[in-house]
Amino acid sequence: MHSIISFFTGAGFLDLGFEKAGFTVDMVNEFDPEFLRGYRHSREGLGSPEPFYGHHLGSVEEFLSPEFGDRLERIVADIRAQGRKVGFVGGPPCPDFSVAGKQAGFEGDNGRLSQVYADLILAIKPDFFVFENVKGLWSTKVHREFYDRMKADFVDRGGYVLNDRLINAMSYGVGQDRERIFLVGTLDADPEVPFRWDDEMVHTADMTRLPWPKERDFNPGVIEDEPEESGFPVELTVEYWFRKNNVLGHPNGNMHFVPKSGRITQVPEGSTKAKSMKRLHRWRYSPTAAYGNNEVHLHPYLPRRITVAEALAIQSLPAEYALPTDMPLSKCFKTIGNGVPFLAALGLAKTISRYLVEQDERRPMLEAAE
């Protein structure tokens, strides 16, 4: 199968999706040593192989230098010599484009890395690439101008055929309201071959519009049976994922911040409109897993914040996925919030795999027609 090289790897949710879709993870790049430690720990627990070309701890900018750029070119050439295509996958840090962020855009410290990633793709020209980012890059006028310029460069300077879409992770069966851009570029591709976004989606309608349960009083310790006739898919709910992943018995099941405020018992179940204190509803989907900027997510029916295991479940990770139990809590929640939900990564990777096959099938016909 084809190969990926991962940038802005974090805890490796995107990588895991590609791996489970049949791709080989051949090299990873991550700037934060704790994130990389979490990545290696989780993959060891899952029995995943080590990347053949190793782990690079450092900034993606290093690969634009002659030393690291030459090494990356040699790795890509070596993989291609084995008859495999190479893809770059990654989601550059996104706070500068986020609607809830500082709106610094591509000139911010994080936003600038989107341009660095684009420059790297244009310099090395992998066979395909994935660029993932927040909705603000798509929907905010000034950020959209940057995004459109970047896309034009991929076409004009790189020769890529592009397919992009703003997708809610719920479409892939993730119990979380999380909209993100997925941009896929493919080198030497036939633009007439459709990129079948919907094929791997569980839901194609707007699932947020269903008759979900309303906010209600917080009842600590009260357990409920799964609703039989609900009008909404239970598999998109917080409680479904908590039970599916056995979060109380998970290695990260006791890892959570201790609330400093007694106000948490006053927050109703399902009250998620506030900027900070949001109590999840057991029979609703979670709001976006973004645990920075003082955003606090509370357990639906226990008087505490959610655990690392519960956050992983909300990101649709397999129950066997675990982070180191001695990893700082702030790092755990940050890398979890940064990640692409596993089921979304898996669905996207399967779509790309099918698209590459259809491109290969199409190519002989085009050559014969010439």
NORGIRA-V843054 format. One line per field, one symbol per residue. phi: phi as a letter, one per 30 degrees, with the letter a starting at -180 (. if undefined). psi: psi as a letter, one per 30 degrees, with the letter a starting at -180 (. if undefined). Layout:
phi = ???
psi = ???
//
This chain:
phi = .dcbccchdhciddeddddddjdcdcabbbdcddddddedddddddidddeecicccldddddcdeddddddddddddddddicdbbcblbeecedcdddcdididddededddddddddeddchddabbbcadeedcccedddddddddddddddccidccbbadbdeddcjddadbcbdbcccbdhcdddddcdeddcddbcddddddddedebddceidcbddddbcibdddccededddechddcdecdccaddddcddddcdddjdbdddcdbcdcdcbdddedbcchidcccddbbdadddddddddddidddddbcedcdeeddeddddddddeeddddddddddedddddddddeedddddd
psi = lllkkklhebggeeeeeeefgflkjfklkkekeeeeeeeeeeeeefgklkkegakjjlkfffffleeeeeeeeeeeeeeefggklkkkkljlkgeffkefafhfaffleeeffeeeeeeeefeeilellkjklleffefkeeeeeeeeeeeeeeeeffgkkkklkjkkfffggkhkjjklkjkkkkkhljffkkjiefegkekfljffglilklklkkjkfjkklkkejegljffgleeeeeeeghffgkfgfgjlkkkfkfffffklkgjgflfdjjklkehllklkijgahgkkkkkegkilllleeeeeefggllffkklkfgkkeeeeeeeefflkkeeeeeeeeeeeeeeeeeeeeeeeeeeef.
//
